[in-house]
Amino acid sequence: MIDPPFGTGHRLGPLGRKTTESAVSEFSFVCPQCKGPLTELNKAYCCAQCDRTYPVVLGIPDFRIFPDPYISIEDDRHKAKELAKYYGELSFPEVVSRYWEMTPGVPEGLVREFTNAVVNKKERAAQNPRRVDGFGGLLEVGCGAGGFLAAAAPSCDRAVGVDIAFRWLLVAKKNLEESRIKNATLVCACGEFLPFPDGIFDEVAAEDVLDHARDQAGLLRESRRVLKQQTGTLYLSTPNRYSLGPDPHVWVWGAVFLPPGLRDPYIRFRKGVPYGPIHPVSYAKLRRLLKSAGFEECNVELPGLQGLEHRGLSPWHRFQARMYERLRGIPMLRYALRLVGPSFQVVCHKPKGVNQCQLPKP
């Protein structure tokens, strides 16, 4: 059995220092479905109104309403427990590698490739973490292996990472421990049903998670709900449905242009793995989703591809990246690039106020 990830209890700690506005005191989780109060009982949270029980497994509370589309809830927990057997003996990269080795359907040749992708993502986050100016609370929806969380947490009063994949939260726990992060909490939950009260976070980050959501509009609505009034900021990044570059999930050209019935067989033929329930959005659909979720002030930008993003690319891909950077610098071409560029970076605000979380420009 692994100790709880941070501290001995599961109640979240303070999310903000005293400021001229207000102090954010300790709060308890709420029921992710009805948003009502929960009772802690026998290593679980119970909602009397919904008659639901949410267990705490391996020190991580599990508030999921529905399972990860790739695996059932019970199998997900079982896989995490199997991974936990090696937890104390392995480093973070070794835990990631062990995870992929345990995953059915992943060819041996792809284990190293997938492991490097996760480890490199951690390095990229450490190179360019977003600034939160030492203020307030950060929620990352879809935290995965915890790369961004580990990089951003030192700049926050409190950081919380949420993911629907319980097994990945165990990997994230190892990452945070090796990074010596003490002010973060890991929670298993659906992005569409967050177990937090209204208006408590200064920033919600959702990197490369919208295309994996079962209900994309629901995920955005929940993100807006838990943001603070007047000062809350949503940071979102997501692949472009109509990108002319390779699909970022499997690094295969043209996959998203195929009909759904042909996409998965084509990816299996090219890479030996299924494509999965992934739904990238176009620029127009992203704008519609943000508006329907109630975000009125949104800035959609094109990401840069400098630095670490170029590592491991072929000469042809590096040439394309350089051309993209040049075109991105031409104001008249930016709108056209939004239609076919690789991805989107979005910053959305609730009504502007003071002490606002700050994000660097793309």
C-alpha angles and dihedrals in degrees: 000000000000121000118246109284099245120012129335100283134060098223111111117246129230115314099196146023122239109278138168087271104047145295122259107225128202115292138188128231118266129213106279091218107043098014089230127138122286132216121218111227132159097342092314142090117237129200112202093191095055095029089229131139123208113197129213108229124186088349093304121110113231113211099163119149093188132011133260105274091236098056142012121259094249093047090047092054091044091054091050090051091050090050090048090064089071096035099104095045101050137068122231095267090046092051089052091049091048089051093056092044088056093049115099116229096028108119116229091244092060097051093083092042093052092044092051090050091057095044092046090051088058090051092050091051091051091051095053114016116170117251121244093174094236091289135126137324132330126200119192114198111204095016094171111176091358100248097140093036091057091049097045102038096079089062094052136071088225135000128197125192121202128188135163091218106081093190091059091053089063088054089048091051090057090049093051093047093052089047089051093234111167103169100063133094128199121216130179110221145126115266088226091057111039118185096220133103121253121281104003106122127077092202137018116197121195111176117183093339105105093075090055096049121113090212110026095182090048092053091053092047091052091047089054092046095058094045119100117258114254095002107045120118130193119206114194134175124181139160120262115250091216101039115150089214128080120293106267094217097059102006093237124138121239098005096129092054092061121094112263091250092058100037098077096045090048093052091046089052094048102038107013094239134093120257094224132201096319121149115184115193132226124233092258094049092047090055091049092049093050092049093048090051091057101254107143102171108055131155114197113194139172115250123237121242100207128130119356093016089072096055116110094015123133118245089258092052092046089052090052090048091053091049090049091052091051094048091045088060093059109087094207092057100045095088092052090049090055087065097051106016122119099257148335133252114202132189117188128181136198110222106318121260142147129297090033118174108253126222126191118245115259 
